[in-house]
Amino acid sequence: MGERMAATYKLDGYAFADMVKSGAVNLRNNAQTVNELNVFPIPDGDTGENMARTIEGGISALAAVDSGDISAVAAELARGMLLSARGNSGVILSQFFEGVRRGLVGVKQAGIRELKAAFTAGVKQAYSAVVQPTEGTILTVMREATDGASKVGDDESTDKYFSVFIDEMYASLERTPELLPVLKESGVIDSGGAGFVYIVEGMNRALLGEADSAMQNHAHTEVAAAADTDKFDENSEMKFGYCTEVIAQLTSKKTDVEAYDVKTLITYLESIGGDSIVAFKTGTRIKVHVHTFEPDKVLSYCLTVGELVAVKVENMSVQHTEVVVRNRFVRQTPKNANRQKYACVAVADGDGIIEQFKSLGADYVVDGKQTMNPSAQDFIAAFDEVNAQVIFVLPNNSNIILTAKQAAELYTKSQVVVIESKTLAEGYSALSMHDYTADDVDKIKAIFEDAVNTVETGLVTYAVRDSHICGKDIKKGDFLGFAGKDLLACNGDMIVAACELLDKIDKTDKSVIIAMRGKAASDEDVAKIAAHVRNTTDLEFYDFDGGQDVYSFIFVVE
């Protein structure tokens, strides 16, 4: 889309399609954050994943539309989303965009007046699809943001409308814990509401001309990890029932298709004790989402009025054991209005390490968990965010360097320089030494590389199986100490392995050891290692809680 030249007062079909595509990308990039907020009412799948797949279904449908008519684009988007809707929040999201479609019927270009009407219709449609609407959820965020933005004058720009809408969304989202005690108890905001916020934020970025590279990659998808079904065995108790979703095609042989009233279905679902019911009729199809202990009855009923098109039944007791509630949601901020000259993008794993990297000068930290290495698109999104003429990248993992280089080749809006840092320790050292005052790309790069090449990295982790490597017999559960790829220590005791590693690691011309403590290590463990270092070396010892998953300790020896 290029540079933003002037405010927009009318949205045509092309602009609207670009906005929704950008919204889908932003949600996809943040789907895991939304998943980790999922606590209400009973976790029935991953909210972020469900919402992402729902809107991505709409985006796929847009491939068949090439029109400047916003009503035509909205119609195809809604059709695709209705058919792709997954989970409670996904269905509500699809209904919101179905309402937007209805509000835009006959409209070729939408200004403030038309946007107000369309979003109001979206809220009304979303509420109508839920049998017992609950405040403090995505519904509340949709409604309060729409109500707040309705105060924008009809002669204002669409930029102004979305700016106010976004402010109202965040304010509403922050209030959700006050409306739902379960959210307040867990210390999180509503997951569905957060997903909606990510979508509208992405739409606004496209409106402002900031999301062109993301839109080129809007088909990016990730599959959520499957639940561990082994945790439900012959001794398990069914506590939460089944999340049941059905799309059924009404047929003339079984019912009066035109006259069929979905309220009949809702009444039946309530009679069998169904909960979290979302049901609606679109055209000649019905779609239902319900939590029930008797999914067979739901399917049987649908077969009395038509034929099954799609069915999904999931055991929520299995899913419930998989839920991790974490609040990583933060307000997304617009890019820097003034393009800076230099910026640094680093990859890190662990909340504590991420915070340390930011404090040392990383402008953007990409989450680089061992089980989910970042994609080229994740890097490109980070490059867009920092908005600099020259961007230095610290991959901090040998498995990520090629991805970072590929992203650098694809990115054309800045000069991207990848520093081949292979460990978090190297990245830590590089950040602690970085200096832009030379105001020369080659000299700055040399400073980064010198820090990377002079630090020694020590890693303590555990063996997941028996093996024999580097002349050592390793048993499952043993703690292993690595310096680079060299296995220097192996012991059943974590502290012994860590101390043995530090004894053997090259400390020539080194003056300090910094320990990044992982989730598996305690304060007491750190104290024992610190005592060993002070008793056996002249080096200074510092530590901080890195919060990483895989490594009990990451040692920076410099």
Phi, psi and omega in degrees: 000337174083196183287146178283120185259318184203164180295151180256133180249342178223136176254125174262185184296323181293316180295318181295319179298316178299321181295315182291323176300316179295323176297321179294319179296316181297320177294315180302317181294340182241016184299321182294323176301317178293318178305318186285352176269353194286101181230353187226143353279320170222131182302113181241067183102191181256116184301314181298316179295317180297315180293322180296316180292328178296309183287330177293330174296322176293320179297319178300320179296331182292345178299338182270001184242129174227085188212144174272001180274112185295330179293323179292319179293315180298324181294315181290322177300312181297320180300313180296322181289321180299321181283335183261356187302133180227137176072167183301308182292327177295319178294316179299318179299316180296324178290326176300313181287336171294320176294320176301318177302314181296325180287342182255007179304127178083000182263128178268320176226137186250125171258196183301314183301315182290324178295317177302313182295319182293315181291325176296318177295325178297316178297315181300317181293320180297316179295322184292337183278347183257125184296315179232084183302136179248126178280152186095012181240190178305327179299317180296317181297316177300313185292312185291325177293318179294318178297317181294319181286346180293345180280348178293135182294148183295342180266004179280170179279161176294333175302314180297318180301311182289329177298314178292318180302316181294317177300317180292324178299311182296319179298318179295316181299320179294336180274348185302324178296336179285339180266334180236108182304326182296328177289317180297320179297323182274349179074032181227166172263172184293133183292315180297320177298320178296319178299319178296320178299316180299322180296310183292325175300316179295321177300318181293324178299318178296320179300325181271004178078027186248007189232025184296315182293326179295321182292332179291344182238029188292348181279358181304127178223155174226148179257127180294148179297140180288148177293152180277097183290344180293343181284351176250108185235196185294345180257001183282153178249134179281105185257329191246354179079199184241133169280114186242126179232134183222137164247125181235139176268115176296139180236146183295334180289337186249341182200168173278099189302312184293323185274348185301130181251122183296342178299332177297317177296315181299317179300319179295315181299322177292325183292336179260017176080022180294148181229162180050048185280126169231118183216140179203164177245130176231116186064238180251021177240152174243146176230138182222141171233127182207147171260123185208155174271354183230069182297334180298326180291326177296313180295319181297319179298312182301327180288345177282343182242352181182203181239148183284130177260320179209142181221137173220122179233120182233137179284111184285342175292323176293312182297323184299326181288345184267353190283131172240119182267116179220145181249095177255006185286128173225154181294133176280136182248149179297159177297162178301129180297322178258122181295122180277164184279313182235148175208161179231130174249126181235153176256139180209160177229128180108130183302318182293319179293319179301315180295320177299316181298319179296319181292334179276353174121005175292126180283334179208133179246120177272131180289117185242050180306145182302327184274354182211075180299143182293153179268171175300324179296324177299319178293317181298320177298321178294319179298317177301319186293319185283335172052064181231158178290320179233128182240122175265137184240131176246098182292324176060026178194127183299335180281353185251346185302314181296322178297316180298319180293323178295318178297321180297322179291325181284335187273126186247355185271351180212163170276121182248126182243116181267121174269126188278062176280130187257347182222162177294330177295318178296320178296320178298313181297317181298316180294322182291341182252354188295146185206119182266359187295336178298335178053040178216124186302315182295320180291321178294317178300319180297323178295315177301311185293324178297319179295319180295319186280345183256355180266146172254139181249132172243134182233132176241121178220194183230157181275136181264354178200164175292144178195175177223108179221154179051034178074013182242136172275119185248133177256147177305129181098348176296149175267135186243139178244120182246143165243104190065235177261003181273123177277111184255344183213145176209122182200151178289347179254127184298317182294317179299316180297318181296316181292321178296320177299313182294329177294321187270340184291146183291117181245018179300128179061020178260152184234348185211146172240126177246125181256121172266111185276128178273180183295334184279352184252147182252173176299322180296320178298317180297318181299321180294318180292319178300319179296319179297315181298316183289333180278338187244351181220171174259008184282149173283152181231128176229159178211160170207158181281105181280329179075016181284157185272309194282320186257126176298320176219142167240118182259130173257114181246110185216000000 
